[in-house]
Amino acid sequence: MDATVFEMTIPVSVDSAELAGMLDCQEFLGAWEAEGSIVLYWRTNGAAILQQVRSAISVMGVALPEESLRLHPVKAQDWNATWAASVQPIRIGRRIGIRPSWATMDMPQDGVELIIDPKQAFGTGHHATTQLILEWLEGVTWVPGMRVLDVGTGSGILAMAALRLGATSALGIDVDTLALDCAREYAAVNNIQEDLTFSSCQMATLPAQPFDVILANLDCRTIIQVMGHFSRMRDSQTHLVLSGLLEEDEPEIVRQLEGWGWFRHHVRRRDGWIAIQLGVASPDSSSSG
């Protein structure tokens, strides 16, 4: 029997990337805009999913006809083909390029190219939250021995980019085993298996150890849940970079992280999303990187 996913088309004109960020959960596959509507895909159906969509659209200040809240089964292979056709090569910053295997793109001599074929909507680099962290990684002065922890690694794109840019080793963790399967496949395609480890675990079960860079592209609620564990993974020079956050999340996230001994150094902004860079030292006594 063919695998099935569930499709919903809602007649509203909103930013599909913003809506996707608000619906980010294990069951959600992806969203894109199609002729004045948003098409959503899910692994499962049920009342909880309908309520997620209803709440997200309400937060965005848009009226949603109740009759549009319907999930329809479609073949997973049809979903994958549609999603793949929507993904184009993208340049991020000056050096980073991300493309599917069937496309080509011009790169600078010192460019960092990653091949990411879309599979079940795991990170392809097109969302602002991913781009903000990638741009920060491009600006890091990497020195031998630097270790990276990528929390909620998804496709592994951030961990792979860090290694290509100069990190010595990277550990990507995620509770979603399907995402990790994709991440390992991407690492093999890009020949970045050495010094890159993916693990199915939670922050709470990860042994305490210092990392030079901690990345977390997660939603606000999840960051609040795990932020206490970041302190077990730091030393005096650790950089913590958080994304997946909306601009209105910034005051509360920063307030709570200050309670754990983190100081805000820099904030990048794009399309209502932010990435916050924090350090153990106050910005008055430490470079913002």
Secondary structure, 3 states (H helix, E strand, C coil): CCCEEEEEEECCCCCHHHHHHHCCCCCEEEEEEECCEEEEEECCCCHHHHHHHHHHHHHCCCCCCHHHCCCEEEEHHHHHHHHHHCCCCEEECCCEEEECCCCCCCCCCCCEEEECCCCCCCCCCCCHHHHHHHHHHHCCCCCCCCEEEEECCCCCHHHHHHHHHCCCEEEEEECCHHHHHHHHHHHHHCCCCCCEEEEECCHHHCCCCCCCEEEEECCHHHHHHHHHHHHHHCCCCCEEEEEEEEHHHHHHHHHHHHHCCCEEEEEEEECCEEEEEEECCCCCCCCCC
